[in-house]
Amino acid sequence: MSFWEYLGNRHQQLLTDAWQHASAVFQCMVVATLLGVAIGVATYQSEWAGNLATLSTSTILTVPSLAMIGLLIPIVGLGVAPTVITLTLYGLLPVVRNSIVGLRGVDPALVDAARGIGMSRLARLLRVELPLAWPPILTGIRVATQMLMGIAAIAAYASGPGLGNVIFRGLASLGSANALNQVLAGTVGIIILALLFDAAYVLVGRLTIPRGIRV
């Protein structure tokens, strides 16, 4: 069976796996973004706290993803739980680091001006600092998403959702008629999803970043 015939016969299942893969990455990135920005806001004003946050999230990335999932299985079991925890933890570093860099890069004169007109600390953060730090934060989100697209495939080891199941089935049946087709279909699917997500982030950037800041 050719690759195109395989896609024609299995397109429904492949679309389901692709949807699950994209959904898992998207939901974990939402959580990682909220946590990462919150950590950045809490630590950017202190040099040691910012360094500690960056170091802590960097350390997580030194743990191989397969080992991370394997360590979580005895604690939370198989399926969605180890997938969500792993992807969320791996998505933190780019968001935390770029949040700290972006917030520290805001012109202090603008913050002082906002303070001078009576803005509270929360108002300055929400209306001045975070909007100006948004471009680097969005870049961190883009980097984290591309990284999680590949890591999510490993979640099949713990019976997690997504295109990793197609790849693992192909690898487990190497030598059979459709083994290569399965691995190729899963890999190409992940690449396509990564490109679609990145295109969506480019659109979000154009809609949310003022032209003056982009320039």
C-alpha angles and dihedrals in degrees: 000000000000123000093253092050089050090052091049093051097042102031094115094054092042091052090050091050091046091051091050091048093050092044093052093049093045095049093046091048090053090054093042091050094051092047094041095050091045090052090047092051091048096050111028096090092057120064095208094043092050092048091048092051092049093045093048095051091042090055090058090060091056089067110087110245093233090053091048092053091044091053092050096050095076089048105043102011130230129318130035100353100067089041094054095045094047096047093046093051093047091048094057103078101064092044095046094045095046092044091055093045092047096048093046089051095060111114107256089215090065092050091048090050090052089049090049093058091053103263115159121234091259093047091050090050096048100037103033116014103039095044090051091045093048098094095061091039090054089049089054091050091051092050092047093049094052089049094049092051090068097037091052089065089064089059088080085077087070094040090261124160127266146053092315088083090062091050094047092049089053093048091048091054101042110162095034123112099262102028095105092042090055094049092046094047092051094046095047090046092055091048091051092049091050091052092047092050092048091050089051091052091051088054092047089052092052091050098044106032115075114236092243092057092046090053 
